[in-house]
């Protein structure tokens, strides 16, 4: 007997709890990642500027560049009273002109595309903390490394497939959803 496939609900307005989970995970990831870089390299002058530079980069790429470069081409920009998983479609309407939905997949094209900037913001603190752990080991730094790594894994294995992308109206055009196999669900 074949099991009947359950229809996944697509959201035009994500629930507040989903938006809080998505943005909370993002903000904590960036903040702890920056703290890990600052603490990991506190033995010389590079820790504070590199950590602060990372935090600025991460927040700018997520909360300014994404609404400007990506969200203006998203279906959520066009849907009246819509609220995407990040809520950035509302920001995009204020700072960017409406783009073309057909350009939405371009978010993953080119070396400096937004997808690469986004992935860099997630992986950079983990990569930066590895040498710091070897050179300047401390239990606090190890806990920060484990927390940031755990947040990354939580994002990839829980938030994206169960809270965010699975319910997204843009998943059929999104290279990220396609890469995770969620555009077929």
C-alpha positions in Angstrom: 0.0 0.0 0.0 1.4 3.4 -1.0 1.3 6.2 1.5 -0.5 9.4 0.4 1.9 12.3 0.2 1.0 15.1 2.7 0.5 18.5 1.0 2.9 21.1 2.4 1.4 24.4 3.2 3.0 27.4 1.4 2.9 30.6 3.5 2.1 34.1 2.1 2.6 35.3 5.7 5.0 33.3 7.9 4.0 32.9 11.5 5.8 35.2 13.9 7.4 32.3 15.6 9.0 31.1 12.4 10.4 34.7 11.7 11.7 34.8 15.3 13.4 31.5 14.9 15.0 32.4 11.6 16.2 35.9 12.6 17.1 34.9 16.1 19.3 32.1 14.8 20.9 34.5 12.3 21.6 37.2 14.8 23.0 34.9 17.5 25.1 33.1 14.9 26.7 36.4 13.8 27.1 37.8 17.3 28.7 34.6 18.7 30.8 34.3 15.6 32.2 37.8 16.0 32.8 37.2 19.7 34.7 34.0 18.9 36.9 35.8 16.4 37.6 38.7 18.9 38.3 36.3 21.7 40.3 33.9 19.6 42.7 36.5 18.4 42.8 38.7 21.5 46.5 38.0 21.9 47.4 40.5 19.1 45.9 43.5 17.5 43.8 41.6 14.9 41.1 40.2 17.1 38.9 43.2 17.7 39.1 44.8 14.2 38.6 41.4 12.4 35.8 40.4 14.7 34.0 43.7 14.3 34.6 43.7 10.5 33.0 40.2 10.4 30.0 41.4 12.4 29.5 44.4 10.1 30.0 42.3 7.0 27.5 39.6 8.2 24.8 42.1 9.2 25.2 44.3 6.1 25.0 41.3 3.7 21.9 39.9 5.4 19.9 43.0 6.4 20.9 45.5 3.7 22.3 43.7 0.6 19.8 40.9 0.7 16.7 43.1 0.6 18.3 45.2 -2.1 19.8 42.4 -4.3 17.6 39.4 -3.7 14.2 40.4 -2.1 13.2 42.9 -4.8 13.1 39.9 -7.2 11.2 37.6 -4.9 7.6 36.7 -5.2 7.1 38.0 -1.6 7.9 41.5 -2.7 4.9 41.4 -5.1 2.3 39.6 -2.9 0.1 42.1 -1.0 0.4 41.8 2.8 3.1 39.1 2.4 5.7 38.4 5.1 8.6 36.1 4.2 10.6 34.0 6.6 13.1 36.8 7.3 10.6 39.7 7.0 13.1 41.4 4.7 10.5 41.7 1.9 9.1 44.6 3.9 12.6 46.2 4.1 13.1 45.6 0.4 9.9 47.5 -0.4 11.3 50.5 1.4 14.8 50.5 -0.1 14.6 48.9 -3.5 12.6 49.1 -6.7 10.5 46.1 -7.6 12.6 43.7 -9.6 11.8 40.8 -11.9 10.8 37.4 -10.4 12.6 35.7 -13.3 15.8 37.2 -11.9 15.3 35.6 -8.5 17.4 32.5 -9.3 20.3 34.8 -10.2 21.0 35.2 -6.5 23.2 32.1 -6.9 25.1 33.2 -10.1 28.6 34.6 -10.1 31.5 34.6 -7.6 30.2 37.6 -5.6 26.5 36.6 -5.8 24.5 37.0 -2.6 24.4 33.3 -2.0 28.1 33.2 -1.7 28.1 36.3 0.6 25.5 34.6 2.8 27.4 31.3 3.0 30.6 33.3 3.8 28.8 35.0 6.7 27.9 31.6 8.1 31.1 29.7 7.6 33.7 32.5 8.1 33.6 32.5 11.9 33.9 28.8 12.1 36.9 28.7 9.8 38.5 31.7 11.6 38.1 30.1 15.0 39.9 26.8 14.1 43.4 28.3 14.0 42.5 30.5 17.0 41.6 27.3 19.0 45.0 25.8 18.1 47.0 29.0 18.9 45.0 30.5 21.7 42.9 27.6 23.2 40.4 28.4 25.9 37.2 26.6 27.0 35.1 29.8 26.3 36.5 29.9 22.7 35.8 26.2 22.3 32.2 26.7 23.6 31.7 29.6 21.1 33.1 27.5 18.3 30.7 24.6 19.2 27.8 27.0 19.6 28.4 28.7 16.2 28.9 25.2 14.5 25.7 24.0 16.2 23.7 27.0 15.0 25.0 26.4 11.5 23.9 22.7 11.6 20.6 23.7 13.2 20.0 26.2 10.4 20.8 23.6 7.7 19.0 20.6 9.2 16.1 22.1 11.0 15.4 25.8 10.1 15.7 25.5 6.4 14.0 22.2 5.7 11.3 22.3 8.5 10.6 26.0 9.1 11.7 28.2 6.3 12.3 26.8 2.8 9.7 24.0 3.0 6.8 26.6 3.3 8.3 29.3 1.0 6.4 30.4 -2.1 9.7 31.1 -3.8 11.2 27.6 -3.4 10.4 26.5 -6.9 12.7 29.3 -8.3 15.2 29.4 -5.5 18.7 27.8 -6.1 19.0 27.2 -2.4 15.8 25.2 -2.1 16.7 23.3 -5.3 20.1 22.4 -3.8 18.5 21.0 -0.7 15.8 19.1 -2.7 13.0 21.2 -1.2 11.7 22.6 -4.5 10.2 19.2 -5.2 8.3 18.9 -1.9 
